[in-house]
Amino acid sequence: MVEWTDMIGVAPRRPVQGLLGLGLAALMVPLLTDAGFGPWATAGVVLAAGGSLLARGTSSKLWTASGFVYAALIVLIPPIVRAHPDLGILGLLWMFAVVWATDVAAYFTGRALGGPKLCPAISPKKTWSGFMGGVFAATLSGLLVAWSGQRFGLSLPFGLFGTAVLSVVASVASQAGDLGESALKRHCDVKDSSHLIPGHGGVMDRLDGFWAVCLIMAVVLLTIPLAA
């Protein structure tokens, strides 16, 4: 959230970030305690709205609200998946495996095979060969996590075929998330989201693909009845 609001140049910066930060903290309270979700979610939304309204300019208000939603997915979805009776640690491991396999395989496949560019206007180095390599590796990794879990008495609720399909969707989303962040950085005319991690940029630079997979899992949790 801080990196997002820094990149868009929100003002007044610290007060806006403070309100948004409190809003994100409010969303976390029911996940860390037995408190009811409704009141804390309301508090989080109210604080986020206050931060957005405090930002100067209509465009900045919309960008600020978008930054809160972006950060809220990272805050909420991983612990919800971890605590879910049908997903648990295996679901969380699947999310990381798909994202990491996509990133690594896309990079090395693209370098080795080259070929047509995926989206040169946004990311000149990404290729279609890297895209397909990332999808293939993510599917294998997703299946490997599911299969390994079965060896230890754990299982994902989608079955192996469903896991493969969801891994493909998640890999595509992960690469779209990467492109989306690249587009945002171009819009803001910055190279990295921050300099927090030497040689790697900021947190957003490391979690852009994972954020997109969090979005996919949010859709799954909202649309598919997993637990009885």
Helices and strands as residue ranges (DSSP letters): H 2-8, H 13-32, H 37-54, H 58-83, H 88-113, E 117-119, E 123-127, H 128-151, H 159-188, H 203-223
